Amino acid sequence: MPSNPPLNQILYGPPGTGKTYETINAALEILAPEYLAANIRNRKALKARFDTLSDSGHIRFVTFHQSFSYEDFVEGLRATTDEDETLKYEVADGVFKLLCESAAVQVTEKAAAPLDLAGRTVWKMSLGNTLGSDAGIFEECIANGYALLGYGQTIDFTGARTRKDIYERFQAAGSTLSSDDYAVTAVTTFVLKMKVGDLIVVTDGNMKFRAIGQFTGEYKTLNRDAQGDDYGQCRTVKWLRIYKPSLPFDQLTAKQFSQMTVYQLYPGSLNIEKLATLLNTKSGQRKPFQEGESFGSGYVITKASQDVLELRKPKGNQLDIGMRMLGTLAEHVRRGQLTIEDIKEKRVFDKLPDTTLEPFIVNGYNNILPALVQRMVDGEAAPVDPLDQAATRDARVLIIDEINRGNVSRVFGDLITLIEPSKRSGNDEALEVTLPYSKNRFSVPANLHIIGTMNTADRSLASLDLALRRRFNFREMPPRPELLVEVDVAGVSVASILSVINARIEILLDRDHCIGHAYFMPLVDTPTLRELGAIFRTCILPLLQEYFFEDWQRIQWVLNDHRKSVATHRFIDKPVSKVSELFGDDVSFGDQNQRWIINEDAFFVREAYVGLIGDTGSES
């Protein structure tokens, strides 16, 4: 394998040569070469890694077809509705643009995240409109460590306990909104439902998100006279991640975001594993502590469960600490009601006089509890298999299956130039274009790899768009009968069957229309006549019909039926002509008008395949 895989490559060959199959290895060669080398013969492991990288957004797979367009690939207009159900059109990014932006994204701010996401509520919020007059709200929120809501203006909702209370505050301020208006819903969510410790995902339109944070304080109202706007509803936030440019939604959720300003992201939509990966923390399915870890002056964890943490003391005795107690202390620290220093200096019960925590444990083990609580608050990355680290390499892979079936010039547009290695962003000859719908400047990052597959039976390499040919490395994927050399069916070599068929096709047509070995791979596990017959009848024969445009005589030549002396061994046969009976003696037809029949039984007869390989003398 080359040490530096090409940025643009196309795997080409006839049908069934494993082009799509090979894209998994090609993608792993880019993203996880060590893992590929260690598991080169373990297809199940490679496929699992590929799926993991696809789920994490490192790999995207798309199939070109005749109706695939620039709007699908780069960007186009999509109809959508806002919170008032008003129809509007907005720019929607295509798969290529989304992956380019994902490859180019930088984490401009990174802070320690909660160790365990289990049970945490996650909220979606829009902090201003990127293209609107309130575009600066997001930057203000990031700079000042809070989240602002425009609904409710500067009305003070402190002390409200129900939605009814919220609505009455609106009325007292002179509002004419109805009780079921979305503004009431938004404020009720922001004031009453959001809690300290909950997470917030800040969206950028419906297709992207640009920040993740954690609420650290209760609701409050801000005076906005100086700013001259109505964003008076406020909650303090610890910003955990800020992304520039924004990340595509599929790196966090199963579907695009809604237009609503604020709502909860439920497990059915939110992928908690992806969120844990983004925050470099745990999703709740892994233990917060690992056996064998050491804390303090010689306290070693001997067992960690969801309920109890067992430690061996420096002198060998065992100490059991409840996970609920650690979680409670950690939550008080997150809310600002305690500090780690308070635990160390035995000030917990001075700060929390009404707590039900056990003083003997909390004050008695103040030498070890601060470190354990700090772990719960700050979080720490779980141990990673060295081979798994390749999954986080700074690259993205776009796989385009059947790349030659689409109108490449129409799909790529002027971006066809930008995919050249020398024209990628960061290079001396880098280029940018202005996209037609969003009017944004756009370039292709240097860490985006494109892997295409091309079926030469659909279109030969010679007829491929010259602009595409010049910008891609081409890797031929020919039929590989050697992979079948140990497969015999009733004493007939399957490798020989494939080799002789392809030799005949190359003479009658060309090498672009050969038949791939993949069709016959099921015979490795099931080397039976029934399986071989099914492959020939449902795969090989229809392919030959397509190749030769129903020229049955040439199909017969490929299958060597014209040389078989026993009629029952022929896959394709010509019945005895009865033209005179049907039309009389005055009518005659050329051979091209003769009828041909498919002998269904021959596909399950050993001698039919023996005759396919050699001459008639080997049939018996």
ZIUR-V870620 format. One record per residue. RES is the residue in one letter. SS is DSSP state (@ for helix, = for strand, . for the rest). PHI is phi as a letter, one per 30 degrees, with the letter a starting at -180 (* if undefined). PSI is psi in degrees with one decimal (* if undefined). Layout:
# ZIUR-V870620
res,ss,phi,psi
RES,SS,PHI,PSI
RES,SS,PHI,PSI
This chain:
# ZIUR-V870620
res,ss,phi,psi
M,.,*,137.2
P,.,d,147.8
S,.,d,-28.5
N,.,b,93.7
P,.,e,144.4
P,.,d,151.2
L,.,d,-36.5
N,=,b,121.3
Q,=,b,150.1
I,=,b,128.2
L,=,c,118.6
Y,=,b,150.4
G,=,l,176.2
P,.,d,172.7
P,.,d,143.0
G,.,i,20.8
T,.,c,8.0
G,.,i,29.2
K,@,d,-52.7
T,@,d,-38.0
Y,@,e,-43.0
E,@,d,-19.1
T,@,d,-26.7
I,@,d,-48.2
N,@,d,-40.7
A,@,d,-39.9
A,@,d,-41.7
L,@,d,-30.1
E,@,d,-30.2
I,@,d,-46.6
L,@,c,-32.1
A,.,b,64.3
P,@,d,-35.3
E,@,d,-42.1
Y,@,d,-40.2
L,@,d,-45.3
A,@,d,-37.2
A,@,d,-21.2
N,.,b,27.7
I,.,e,-27.4
R,.,c,7.0
N,.,c,86.2
R,@,d,-37.0
K,@,d,-41.8
A,@,d,-40.4
L,@,d,-41.7
K,@,d,-37.9
A,@,d,-41.2
R,@,d,-41.7
F,@,e,-44.5
D,@,d,-39.7
T,@,d,-43.6
L,@,d,-32.8
S,@,d,-43.6
D,@,d,-33.0
S,.,d,-4.7
G,.,j,3.7
H,.,d,-25.8
I,=,b,135.2
R,=,b,142.6
F,=,b,130.3
V,=,b,147.9
T,=,c,125.0
F,.,d,146.8
H,.,b,176.4
Q,.,d,-27.1
S,.,c,2.9
F,.,d,133.8
S,.,b,172.6
Y,@,e,-38.8
E,@,d,-31.2
D,@,d,-33.8
F,@,c,-41.8
V,.,c,-72.1
E,=,a,154.9
G,=,a,-179.0
L,=,c,138.5
R,=,b,140.8
A,=,d,136.7
T,=,b,174.4
T,=,b,149.7
D,.,c,-168.7
E,.,d,-22.7
D,.,c,13.9
E,.,i,25.3
T,.,d,129.3
L,=,d,135.0
K,=,a,165.3
Y,=,c,135.6
E,=,b,159.6
V,=,d,126.4
A,=,c,131.0
D,=,d,142.8
G,.,d,177.0
V,@,d,-38.6
F,@,d,-46.4
K,@,d,-41.4
L,@,d,-43.4
L,@,d,-36.2
C,@,d,-45.3
E,@,d,-35.4
S,@,d,-39.2
A,@,d,-32.0
A,@,d,-7.3
V,.,d,146.5
Q,=,b,142.0
V,=,d,103.6
T,=,d,-15.6
E,=,b,136.8
K,=,b,125.2
A,.,b,159.2
A,.,d,133.7
A,.,c,164.8
P,.,e,141.3
L,.,d,-42.2
D,=,b,126.2
L,.,c,-4.1
A,.,e,128.1
G,.,i,-1.5
R,.,d,139.8
T,.,d,137.7
V,=,c,130.5
W,=,c,144.3
K,=,c,134.9
M,=,b,148.6
S,.,c,119.6
L,.,c,80.8
G,.,i,166.5
N,.,c,125.2
T,.,e,-36.2
L,.,c,5.0
G,.,c,-176.4
S,.,d,-17.9
D,.,c,26.1
A,.,d,-26.9
G,@,d,-9.3
I,@,d,-41.5
F,@,e,-49.1
E,@,d,-37.8
E,@,d,-44.6
C,@,d,-42.1
I,@,d,-43.8
A,@,d,-32.2
N,@,c,-1.2
G,.,i,47.1
Y,=,a,173.8
A,=,b,137.0
L,=,c,144.7
L,=,b,131.3
G,.,d,-30.0
Y,.,d,137.7
G,.,j,-7.0
Q,.,h,-126.3
T,.,c,21.8
I,.,d,136.7
D,.,c,115.7
F,.,c,14.0
T,.,e,133.3
G,.,j,-12.9
A,.,d,138.1
R,.,c,-17.7
T,.,b,168.4
R,@,d,-34.2
K,@,d,-41.3
D,@,d,-42.0
I,@,d,-46.7
Y,@,d,-38.5
E,@,d,-33.3
R,@,d,-39.2
F,@,e,-47.3
Q,@,d,-40.7
A,@,d,-26.3
A,.,d,3.7
G,.,j,11.4
S,.,d,146.7
T,.,c,16.3
L,.,d,150.7
S,.,d,162.9
S,.,d,-21.5
D,.,c,13.0
D,.,d,149.9
Y,@,d,-29.8
A,@,e,-39.4
V,@,d,-41.0
T,@,d,-45.8
A,@,d,-44.6
V,@,d,-39.5
T,@,e,-43.2
T,@,d,-47.7
F,@,d,-40.3
V,@,d,-43.7
L,@,c,-35.5
K,@,c,-35.0
M,.,d,137.4
K,.,b,157.6
V,.,d,132.5
G,.,j,-19.7
D,.,d,157.8
L,=,c,151.7
I,=,b,132.7
V,=,c,120.5
V,=,c,121.3
T,=,c,161.4
D,.,b,86.3
G,.,i,-161.3
N,.,c,-15.1
M,.,c,-3.8
K,=,b,164.7
F,=,b,150.8
R,=,b,-3.6
A,=,a,153.9
I,=,b,133.3
G,=,b,178.0
Q,=,b,129.0
F,=,d,130.1
T,=,b,-4.6
G,=,b,165.1
E,=,d,172.5
Y,=,d,145.9
K,=,a,165.8
T,=,c,140.5
L,.,c,146.7
N,.,d,127.7
R,.,c,22.7
D,.,d,-42.3
A,.,d,-35.8
Q,.,d,-23.8
G,.,i,28.8
D,.,b,-175.9
D,.,c,16.6
Y,.,d,73.1
G,.,c,-12.2
Q,=,d,128.7
C,=,b,144.5
R,=,b,136.3
T,=,d,144.1
V,=,b,139.3
K,=,c,113.2
W,=,d,118.6
L,=,d,-39.5
R,=,b,137.2
I,=,b,128.7
Y,=,c,136.7
K,=,b,118.4
P,=,d,174.5
S,=,d,153.8
L,=,d,148.3
P,=,d,150.2
F,@,e,-31.6
D,@,d,-3.8
Q,@,d,5.4
L,.,b,-38.5
T,=,b,163.8
A,.,d,-18.8
K,.,b,164.8
Q,.,d,161.1
F,.,d,158.1
S,.,d,163.6
Q,.,d,-18.0
M,.,e,140.2
T,.,d,-41.8
V,=,b,133.1
Y,=,a,164.1
Q,=,d,139.8
L,.,c,112.5
Y,.,c,159.6
P,.,e,-31.7
G,.,d,-27.3
S,.,c,-44.4
L,=,d,132.2
N,.,c,102.8
I,@,d,-29.3
E,@,d,-40.7
K,@,d,-39.1
L,@,d,-42.1
A,@,d,-38.4
T,@,d,-43.2
L,@,d,-35.3
L,@,c,-0.3
N,.,h,43.1
T,.,b,-158.6
K,=,c,148.3
S,.,d,-7.8
G,.,j,-10.6
Q,.,c,-4.6
R,.,c,155.5
K,.,d,141.7
P,.,d,-29.4
F,.,b,147.9
Q,.,c,140.2
E,.,d,137.0
G,.,j,-13.4
E,.,d,148.3
S,=,c,137.8
F,=,b,151.2
G,.,i,-145.2
S,.,c,63.7
G,.,j,16.8
Y,=,d,122.1
V,=,c,131.7
I,=,d,123.1
T,=,c,-22.5
K,=,a,137.4
A,=,b,122.6
S,.,b,-178.5
Q,.,d,-19.3
D,.,c,-39.8
V,=,b,142.2
L,=,c,117.1
E,=,c,127.7
L,=,b,147.0
R,=,c,123.2
K,.,d,164.8
P,.,e,-30.0
K,.,c,6.2
G,.,j,-14.6
N,.,d,161.5
Q,=,c,141.4
L,=,b,125.5
D,=,c,127.6
I,=,b,130.1
G,=,d,135.2
M,@,d,-28.7
R,@,d,-40.1
M,@,d,-44.4
L,@,d,-41.5
G,@,d,-38.5
T,@,d,-45.8
L,@,d,-41.5
A,@,d,-38.5
E,@,d,-37.8
H,@,d,-36.8
V,@,d,-42.5
R,@,d,-37.3
R,.,d,-4.2
G,.,i,10.0
Q,.,d,-17.4
L,.,b,163.3
T,.,b,163.1
I,@,d,-35.0
E,@,d,-33.6
D,@,d,-40.7
I,@,d,-43.0
K,@,d,-37.5
E,.,c,12.9
K,.,i,40.9
R,.,c,11.0
V,@,d,-45.3
F,@,d,-15.5
D,@,d,-38.2
K,@,d,-30.6
L,.,b,72.2
P,.,d,-23.4
D,.,c,5.4
T,.,d,152.2
T,.,c,12.0
L,.,d,154.1
E,.,d,113.8
P,@,d,-35.3
F,@,d,-40.8
I,@,d,-48.8
V,@,d,-46.4
N,@,d,-28.0
G,@,d,-24.4
Y,.,b,41.7
N,.,d,-6.6
N,.,d,-20.4
I,.,c,-30.9
L,@,d,-40.2
P,@,e,-40.7
A,@,d,-39.2
L,@,d,-41.3
V,@,d,-38.2
Q,@,e,-39.9
R,@,e,-43.6
M,@,d,-35.1
V,@,d,-50.3
D,@,d,-37.1
G,.,i,157.5
E,.,a,140.3
A,.,d,140.1
A,.,d,152.2
P,.,e,139.8
V,.,c,133.6
D,.,e,128.2
P,@,e,-35.8
L,@,d,-26.3
D,@,d,-16.6
Q,@,d,-23.2
A,@,d,-22.1
A,@,d,-20.2
T,@,c,11.9
R,.,d,146.5
D,.,d,73.1
A,.,a,159.7
R,=,b,151.4
V,=,b,125.9
L,=,c,119.9
I,=,c,121.4
I,=,c,102.6
D,=,d,142.2
E,.,h,48.6
I,@,d,-28.8
N,@,d,-3.6
R,@,d,-17.9
G,.,c,165.0
N,.,d,93.3
V,@,e,-44.0
S,@,d,-38.0
R,@,d,-36.8
V,@,d,-46.8
F,@,d,-32.1
G,.,h,-139.4
D,.,d,-1.4
L,@,d,-9.2
I,@,d,-31.2
T,@,d,-36.3
L,@,d,-17.3
I,.,d,-9.1
E,.,d,138.8
P,@,e,-42.0
S,@,d,-17.5
K,@,c,0.7
R,.,d,155.0
S,.,d,141.9
G,.,j,-14.9
N,.,c,162.3
D,.,d,-33.2
E,.,c,22.6
A,.,d,144.4
L,.,b,154.3
E,.,b,155.2
V,=,b,161.0
T,=,c,119.9
L,.,d,144.5
P,.,d,-29.3
Y,.,c,-51.3
S,.,d,-20.5
K,.,i,17.9
N,.,d,151.9
R,=,d,142.3
F,=,b,139.3
S,.,b,162.9
V,.,c,123.8
P,.,d,156.0
A,.,d,-9.5
N,.,c,17.8
L,=,c,122.6
H,=,c,139.7
I,=,c,124.5
I,=,c,117.5
G,=,c,155.6
T,=,b,147.9
M,=,b,123.7
N,=,d,111.1
T,.,d,-14.6
A,.,d,-25.7
D,.,d,-43.1
R,.,a,129.8
S,.,d,160.7
L,@,d,-34.2
A,@,d,-30.7
S,@,c,1.5
L,.,d,148.3
D,.,e,125.4
L,@,d,-34.5
A,@,d,-36.6
L,@,d,-43.6
R,@,e,-36.8
R,@,d,-21.7
R,@,c,1.4
F,.,b,147.5
N,=,d,138.0
F,=,c,132.5
R,=,b,115.7
E,=,d,139.2
M,.,b,84.5
P,.,d,167.2
P,.,e,144.0
R,.,b,79.0
P,@,d,-20.3
E,@,d,-22.8
L,@,d,-13.8
L,@,c,10.0
V,.,d,-25.5
E,.,c,7.3
V,.,c,115.1
D,=,c,139.7
V,=,b,112.5
A,.,h,37.9
G,.,i,4.7
V,=,c,130.1
S,=,d,118.5
V,@,d,-36.0
A,@,d,-38.4
S,@,d,-38.9
I,@,e,-49.3
L,@,d,-42.6
S,@,d,-45.0
V,@,d,-35.2
I,@,d,-46.1
N,@,d,-33.5
A,@,d,-40.1
R,@,d,-39.6
I,@,d,-40.0
E,@,e,-35.3
I,@,d,-42.4
L,@,d,-31.5
L,.,b,-95.6
D,.,a,175.6
R,@,d,-17.9
D,@,d,-17.0
H,@,c,21.1
C,.,d,174.5
I,.,c,133.3
G,.,d,160.4
H,@,d,-21.4
A,@,d,-30.5
Y,@,d,-30.5
F,@,c,-2.8
M,.,d,-29.8
P,@,e,-21.7
L,@,d,-16.2
V,@,d,-41.1
D,@,c,-26.3
T,.,b,76.4
P,.,d,68.2
T,.,b,157.9
L,@,d,-35.5
R,@,d,-43.6
E,@,d,-43.9
L,@,d,-42.4
G,@,d,-40.3
A,@,d,-39.4
I,@,d,-45.5
F,@,d,-42.2
R,@,d,-39.1
T,@,c,-16.8
C,@,c,-55.5
I,@,d,-48.9
L,@,d,-45.8
P,@,e,-35.2
L,@,d,-41.8
L,@,d,-36.1
Q,@,d,-39.7
E,@,d,-43.2
Y,@,d,-43.5
F,.,c,12.1
F,.,h,48.5
E,.,i,23.1
D,.,d,90.6
W,@,d,-28.0
Q,@,d,-41.8
R,@,d,-35.9
I,@,d,-40.3
Q,@,d,-36.5
W,@,d,-41.1
V,@,d,-38.3
L,.,d,0.9
N,.,i,20.8
D,@,d,-27.9
H,@,d,-14.1
R,@,c,-1.3
K,.,d,125.2
S,.,d,-25.0
V,.,c,117.6
A,@,d,-34.4
T,@,d,-9.2
H,@,c,-1.0
R,.,c,131.9
F,.,d,-40.7
I,=,b,132.2
D,=,b,159.1
K,.,c,115.7
P,.,d,163.3
V,.,d,131.7
S,.,d,136.0
K,.,b,38.4
V,@,e,-44.6
S,@,d,-34.7
E,@,d,-33.8
L,@,d,-37.0
F,@,b,-8.2
G,.,j,171.2
D,.,d,-15.9
D,.,d,-7.3
V,.,c,132.0
S,.,b,151.7
F,.,b,148.1
G,.,d,172.9
D,@,d,-29.0
Q,@,d,-16.4
N,@,c,1.7
Q,.,d,149.6
R,.,d,147.8
W,.,b,147.4
I,=,b,152.4
I,=,c,123.8
N,.,d,96.2
E,@,d,-35.5
D,@,d,-30.0
A,@,d,-24.9
F,@,d,-14.2
F,@,c,22.7
V,.,c,126.3
R,@,e,-44.6
E,@,d,-24.0
A,@,d,-35.1
Y,@,d,-31.8
V,@,d,-43.4
G,@,d,-28.4
L,@,d,-38.2
I,@,d,-47.1
G,.,c,-157.8
D,.,d,-178.2
T,@,d,-19.3
G,@,d,-15.8
S,@,c,6.9
E,.,d,-34.4
S,.,d,*
